[in-house]
Each structure stands twice: as structure tokens, then as C-alpha cells.
Amino acid sequence: MQKYKILDGVLGALPVFESAARLLSFTKAAKELLISQSAISRRITSMEALLGIKVFKRNHNKLELTPQGKELLSAVELGLGHLDTGISQICCQSKKETLTISCGYTFATLWLQHRMMSFRQMFNELEVRLMISDFPDELNPDKIDVRIIWDENFWPERDVRLLFAEDVFPVCSPSFLKNLSRSKRDYLPIDELSKKNLLHSYLQKCSGELDWAGWFRFHGFEYLSSDKDYYFDKYSFAVQAALNGEGIVLGFSALVDNFLARKELVQIGPTVHHRDEATFIEFASNRISQNNIQKIYDWFRWQVDNKKTE
């Protein structure tokens, strides 16, 4: 386990955590896993001690995930999904034609993950695999059939099509907005917005995506960071913090539309149209038929245009 030091000691607890987090009950998780409730509690307590975080809030008989617990659950679901797919492929030796989709962690967690069932149902004749990586240089193009990318660093001889432009606007949770004593119909003045708890992603600065400083520049305002700002390694973590009511994040329309539709986030500032061409879908046209390329592209476009929330 030298390569995966952080997993050492907690790997066996992750399926237990996933069950308890999904069911929000140690009792139900114990029944599902056919072990005692006390064994569930011991596994979770031991994992929390090793990781140095709390993953559950225990309020009498009510169990809730902490913000760290929600982030861990998302990562565990993705990881266990990868394992389940890989083991199924090894054991069952499916004769279906495979389709491997690659995308970054943010797109996977905020956009694609909850839509994968719909995709698999539409393309049930294919064995769909999802490969998540924030480091495209480490990917082997010969292993990837469809790739979602945020820039124009295309692989040679690929069929590339635009998915969506980059429209960016401030969003926060309804509870955070209520504390600001503002109406959902009103945008915060730019100068007032700059003084609030702003949530940042380090990756925005190095990826060409619009960050807070750039968004303020569009409005003729020079932004200086303050001690009220929070910084996160991944954009999806910043969005989760906004959902938890910790502050205001820049919402990229395609990635937060799902939360806006469910009223889990609300827009509190004007939209900046940063780039006409920002996110692309890339196909290995030598391995995918033109008919399937069009079907896959139409599915993605329909999801984008209709802001599906399933």
C-alpha cells in the first residue's frame, strides 16, 4: 500500500462507510452488511480517528453527514463504482463492445455521475466505462473513446464538438442568502459582494477558467482577497461548501444548473459570458461509428439544453 498511503488502515472501512452514509443509519447498514451495529460504529470511529475528520453528525437517533463526510462519500462512490465495473469485466468477460469515457473529477461529480444511469440505459448495447483523471497527459488516447475537455488541447485525428460555452455567475445557498437579508430576486452590488465569504478553487487560476479576480474585472472592479475567503483544491469542493452555506462560489452554468433547478443554489450576481467555446467532447472516430458519435453527442446536448436533474 506504499503508493496509496492514505488508504492504509481505512480501506476495509470504506464499504461500511458507504452503506451507513447512503442509508443514514448504522442499524440499516448493519442489516445490509450482515454485521452488528456495534461493528459498524467501531469501523466508522476507527476510520474517523485515522483520517482525523468527523464524517457523521450524531444527533440522538438522527445521523447526518458532515461536509467532509459528503465529500468522502462522493469519492468513495466513484472509487467503488470503478472497482465494481472492473471486477465485473474481469469475472463476466462481457462480449459487449466497450465505450470508455474520460473526464475530470469536477465534471464527473457535478455533471456526469448522476446522469450515468440514463446514459447506460440509452446505450445498453455498450459496456460503458468511466475513467476520471485531472491529468490528461497521463491518459493513453488508444484507451479512450470519448473525452470531455475544458480547453483546446485536442488529440490528433479526433472528431471534436462543442458542448457548452463558459457562462459564470455568483451563487450561494438559500440559507446563506437569507443571512444576507436579501431577496432571491435581487443581485448583490458588486462592491458588497467582494466583502462576503468567497469560495475559490486553485485550479481555476491555472486552467484558463474565470476566477473571482477575472469576474470582478469584467465589472470594472479591482478585487483583493480577504481573510473571509476560502480556498479549495477542487472546484467541486468549493461548490459543496456553497451548498453547505459556507459562502459564495462562482457558478459555471452547466455545472451548477442542476443545483439551481432544485433550488439548492440561487444566483446572486450578474452573468459573465467568458468564452464562446469552453467545454468540448472529443470522439475517437476510428473506433466509434458515426451513428453512435451522433447519438452520444445528441444525448449530451439534450442533457445540457434541458438542464436535467435526475
Secondary structure, 3 states (H helix, E strand, C coil): CHHHHHHCCCHHHHHHHHHHHHHCCHHHHHHHHCCCHHHHHHHHHHHHHHHCCCCEEEECCEEEECHHHHHHHHHHHHHHHHHHHHHHHHHHCCCCEEEEEEECHHHHHHHHHHHHHHHHHHCCCEEEEEEECCCHHHCCHHHCCEEEECCCCCCCCCEEEEEEEEEEEEEECHHHHHHCCCCCCCCCCHHHHCCCCEEEEHHHHHHCCCCHHHHHHHCCCCCCCCCCCEEECCHHHHHHHHHCCCCEEEEEHHHHHHHHHCCCCEECCCCEEEEEEEEEEEECCCCCCHHHHHHHHHHHHHHHHHCCCC
